[in-house]
Amino acid sequence: MSAIPASLPLRNDLIGEEPYGAPQLDVPVCLNVNENPYAPEPAVCDSIARRVREIAPTLNRYPDREHIELRRAFSTYLERESGAKLDVDELWGANGSNEIMLQLFQAFGGPGRIALGCDPTYSMYPEYARDTFTEWRLAHRNPDFTLNVERTVEAIREVKPAMVLITSPNNPTGTPLDMADLERLLAACETASVAGAPEGVHPVLVVDEAYVEFRNPGTPSAVTLIKDHPNLAVSRTMSKAFAFAGARVGYLAANRGIIDCVRIVRMPYHLSAVTQAAAIAAFEHTDEQLSRVAHLRETREATAAWLREQTYKGEPLKVAESESNFLLFGGSFDDRDRIFKELLKRGVLIRVVGPDGWMRVCMGTDEEMARFREALVEVLRLVEA
Ligand SMILES: Cc1ncc(COP(=O)(O)O)c(C=O)c1O
């Protein structure tokens, strides 16, 4: 709980609000924030240390605020990962994709502007909206968590948002967005108008691809559509598959026009020289950093199959189809807080998130998943007794 004295002039709309964030607890099995559980290899750590050592004597100077070398590394990575050839001025980095999103809201949201999301989805979006005085509206997903494209297109026409946010794969459900559906949304955005903006202005479609490296092989990424769609912005991160959450590096791929809008609102020198050096070093080890992604995908499939064999009150557990590194499961838990606490007592931290009755577990190492399975069997037996 915060300790904010009533005498402080906190903005009226923030009174009573709490800082956002999943619990950070010191427990043996942390499966609650969708990280890659595998630590960087010693060779990667050495490269990071070397790069940071190299720039240390320049730390009296501000960093390259355009972070050109890092943007080149994003370009090389995206070409390899998704086959998209993007120029440096079509890429932009920030302190996590959280900061990318905030910058997008700062550039395109604001008083009188609306952002549209499709729930259930990532719980930070309403916070960026609140912080930038943007109105947050929702078009609900289907019961199986796939995007309801007709409903979303209708909402784009009616609501006239400045920004439409689609998460693919979605958090907390893991649901990917089909390319044909994405193209329909783009077509809707390219003709829709924006409340509070002059005629001829169209919504920006933001695709949040934080988990995209975990998609099934062969599935295209939204970054391949950027050249043809000036209103498409794709947010990416090094925090998830790339196993670099602690360094705080996210990036944006979009047409140069969108990047230039974001450059207006960024803080001067927002990306420290240390962050830039560490990220460039990590990209030199892309193979090592991504080496566990295929295994994590297999873990997801095996865990989904195992969860579907478990029962709660006589019914098999439901598991949402996921192309990410986490699974939303349960569907009918009427006491998920108790399940959460009992798992925690057994050293396993997962997340109470998403619609009522569901919980989310992130894929850990083989040992961590074994402990999760063991603990869940015990807890389900206990809560049913
Ligand atoms: C959908 C989604 N987008 C963005 C983020 C932010 O990630 P980061 O700021 O670490 O890049 C997260 C983190 O959990 C996420 O789930």
The ligand as an ORCA input file, in Angstrom:
! r2SCAN-3c Opt
* xyz 0 1
  C       1.875     -7.817    -24.099
  C       3.039     -7.151    -23.452
  N       3.531     -6.050    -24.004
  C       4.564     -5.407    -23.458
  C       5.161     -5.855    -22.297
  C       6.275     -5.067    -21.716
  O       7.477     -5.681    -21.818
  P       8.879     -4.889    -21.707
  O       8.584     -3.499    -21.229
  O       9.682     -5.671    -20.762
  O       9.407     -4.868    -23.094
  C       4.677     -7.008    -21.679
  C       5.285     -7.500    -20.426
  O       4.869     -8.400    -19.796
  C       3.585     -7.661    -22.281
  O       3.048     -8.757    -21.716
*
